[in-house]
């Protein structure tokens, strides 16, 4: 595709439920990033993939959050036992160079707005 | 931990006026990136500054990286309504290599 796509665009769930958020990066981009953006704040780094492996998952807030990228393209962010504090926009970005978030130009997707009731 | 602070949080200007947002880090940065996010949109990469004292221009936008590599600024000359949005700086820590976003400056331009 022409850009990074994310599905769903909106997700409303109940406290305690499990959710999966999908990111489809720009074709050929080896690096993929997940961020979380709360209202009025800048994006907060969650995890960075280089190919299939998580190169840096230090931003994941706790073990309820997990992300995979099994074939080095599409990635899924999984959140177990959702809490109201998980409500935010989850952004995905991809880049082509593979130098990591400190050097690469990142192209962001439209985000998934998650609301936990 | 490392913090990246931006001021002001909000700025309302009349079309044609200039606008500046400032970004300050608690630690030395290896580089700094700037992004623009339109209302309801996603962050779009604008530029990256790497060198101490670096100045880059994109049409009416001027980006500066401080000599000590702990601060940066974005200046817009003669704002237009198309400049509306939130401008984020994102600093890369020299120590950790992590990209930390500031909280953004939201610009409103009155026609």
Interface residues (C-beta under 8 A of the other chain):
Chain A: X40 X41 X42 X43 X44 X45 X56 X58 X91 X100 X101 X102 X103 X105 X106 X107 X108 X109 X110 X111
Chain B: X4 X30 X31 X41 X42 X43 X44 X45 X48 X88 X90 X92 X97 X98 X99 X100 X101 X102 X103 X104
